[in-house]
Amino acid sequence: MSKRSIAALYWACSSALVPAYWKWAADTGGQMEPILDAALTAGYQFVISGREPADKRELLRALELSAPPGDLLYKAAKSLEAAAQDCWICGDIGIRVLVDDGYSAGGAIEYSLEPVLQRATERLFGVLQVDSGPDECRQIEAVMSEPDVSAATDFIRWAVNFLETRPAPVAEDMELIVQRARILGQGTTDG
């Protein structure tokens, strides 16, 4: 995929998880960092125009310094904390591909799927992730068979295929992608 297409994918994933970040910040008294909005705005502008932000290195550094911490004891659910972090990670990756031409973003797609995987695992087994052991394969199959997990992985496959044919996405492409990406954040702000 083109750099613009990669940035588009991670922009959409981060955008879909923004409500989880907002809820996490509100529930924990965390600060609503404007840097995430700045990064998403810069990423979107790059995707549709091809112009990289002049301050991309500073923007990436600010994202790294402002990301929600991963070791807090969140009072409502660790899965919401993870979704907030995953929102930032996806936003970070959308800018990181502009800063580091050698960065391979493919493996990081797991962060966009983590919230939906954790919700399914918690629903099925009462934990955020399955552990290795004799039932691990059965548990993973059960999680992957959940309708919301199937829909999320289908979205990722669709988005990658869609963006491979659009090296220079336009605004209409971005609207479609972010609309379909919403599956990634469904259920993260309930309760």
N, C-alpha and C positions, 0 to 999 in steps of 0.2 A: 504494500500500500504506500501511497505517497505520504510525505510528512503532513500535509494538510488533512489527508484522510485519517491518519492516526490521531492527530490532534482533535479531529471531529468526533471520533469514537470516544475518546476519553473525556472530552467536553460534555458529550451527551450523558455518559455514565455519571460524571460528577454532578451535573445538573439534576439528574434524576434522584440523587441522594441528598441534595441540599435541604429538603424538608427534615430529613433525619438529623442533619447537622444542627439546624435551627432548634429542633426539639431537644436535642442533647444539650445545647448551650443554654436554653431556657431552663431545663430541668436541673442543671448542675450549677447555674449561675455563671456559666462560661461566657466569655466575651464574644460578641458577634463580630468577628474579625472582618473588616472590609477588604482585606487582601484576597480572600477567596473570590469575592465579587470582581475584584480587579483582574485576577487571573482568568476567570471565566470570560470576562468581557474581552480581554486581550486574546485569549484563545479563539473565541468566536470570530473576532475581527481578522485574525490570521487565517482561519479556515476559509472565510468567504472572500478575502481580498488577496491573500498570499503575502501580505506585509507583516514581517515579524516585528514585535514590539521592540523599541530601542532599548528598553530597560529589562529585557527578558532575564538576564542573569540576576539582577536585583530582585525581580519578581519571584524567581525560583527560590532564591535565598530567603526571602520573606515568607514564602509558603512553608519552607522547611522549618523555620523558626516559630511559626504560628500554629502548626498542626496540633490538633487535640492530642493530649498525652494518652498513651495506651495503658498506663499502669494505675489509673484512678479506680477507686471502688465506686462504681456508679450505682446509685441507690435503686433505680428501677430495673435496669437490665443491661448486662454487658453487651448484648447484641446491638443496642442503640449506640453505645459507645463505639463499637466496631464500625457501624454504619457511618457515624460521623467521621471517623478516621478514614474510612474507605472513600468517602466523598472528597476529602482533602488529597488523598493519594492519587485518585483519578485526575483531580485538577492539577496536581503537581506533575503528573506524567504528561498531560497535555502541553505544559510549558517546557518540561524537561526535554522533549523531543526537539524543541527549537534550539535549546542550549547545547545539547550534546548530540552531534550527528552520528556518533557511534552507539547511542543508547538503543537497545532493543526492547521495545515496549510490549511485545507479544505475551510474555509470561506474566506480566502485571495485570492482565485482564482478570485474573482470579480475584482481585480486590473489588471489581464491580459486581462479582457474583457472591462474594462472601456474605453480605447481609441476607440474601434470600436463602442461601445454603444454611446459615445459622438458624434462621427462623424455622426452616423445615426440620432441622436436626433437633432443635429444642422442642418443637411440637411432637415429634415422633419418639424421642428418647430422653427428653428432659435435660439435655446438655447442649452446649453450643457446637461441639464437634465430636464425631465418633472417634473412639480410641482404637488403636490396633489391637487385634485379638482374634479369636476364632470366629466372631460374628461380624467382623469388619466389612467383608464383602457384601454380606446380606444387608447390613445397615446402610452402606453406600448406595446399593441398588434401591433401597427403599427411599432414601433421600432424593436420589436422582429421578425417581418415579413420581415425586410430588408434582402436582400441576403447576405450581408457581415456579418451581425449579426448572421444569421442562420449558415453561414459557420464557424464563430468563435466558437459558442456554440457547433456545431457539432465536431469541432476540440477538444475542451476540453473533451467532452464525449468520443470521440475516444481515446485520449491520456490517460485518466484515465483507460479505459478498457484495452488498450494495455499495460500500465505499471503495472496494477494489475497482469498480467500474466508474468511479467518480473521483479522479485525482484532484479535482478542484471543486469541491462541493459548493453549492449555492444556498441561499437562504431557505428556499423551499425544501431542499434536501435536509437541512439542519432541523427544520420544523418537524419533518417526518421522523427523523432519527430520534429526536428528544421525546416526541410523543410516544414512540414505541419503547423507548428506554425506561419509561415510567414503571414498567414491570419490576425493575431492579429495586425500587424504593417502596413498592406496595407493602403495607403492613408494618413499616418501620416506625411510623408515628402514631399508631393506634394505642389507645389506653393512656 
